[in-house]
Amino acid sequence: MGHPVERYLLRAKDLMDGHYAESLDIGAMAAAAGYSRAHFSREFRRVFAASPRQYLITRRLERAAALLRNTDRSVAAVCHAVGLTSVGSFTAAFGRTYGMSPTSYRAQFPPAAAQAVVPVCIVRFYTTPVRVKESEISAGVGQVSTNREVSEKNSL
């Protein structure tokens, strides 16, 4: 009793998703799926409606777009961070996919330095509700509030 073909292809797809920044060739992808290179390419295209190369480039461009939105790295640094080696080819592929250059794409979003990173402990402090005892609820005394509200009441 064998597994469906798609299950083996998912191994190669997972390899591309997890290691998009590395130098992946068709041989490594085919090996992950347990197929010959030619058979792997045919089956991958049949199942996912894109060649393995197209799929990998798409993943890399998606990750590059995220880096352009969320970091202040240079276009060249983003290009290399996603596993591409030619900035010119990266810019052309990005333009075909997103309809604009990486620099124009980045300009649509606020600078990464403007995005404040709030520590998790602060987020929890201001959003975690304070537990109310069951006896207070039944007596009509208990009221759900956040740690911040309790802290502000106590400081008054």
Secondary structure, 3 states (H helix, E strand, C coil): CCCCHHHHHHHHHHHHHHCCCCCCCHHHHHHHHCCCHHHHHHHHHHHHCCCHHHHHHHHHHHHHHHHHHHCCCCHHHHHHHCCCCCHHHHHHHHHHHHCCCHHHHHHCCCCHHHCCCCCHHHHHHHHCECCCCHHHHHCCCCCCCEHHHHHHHHHC
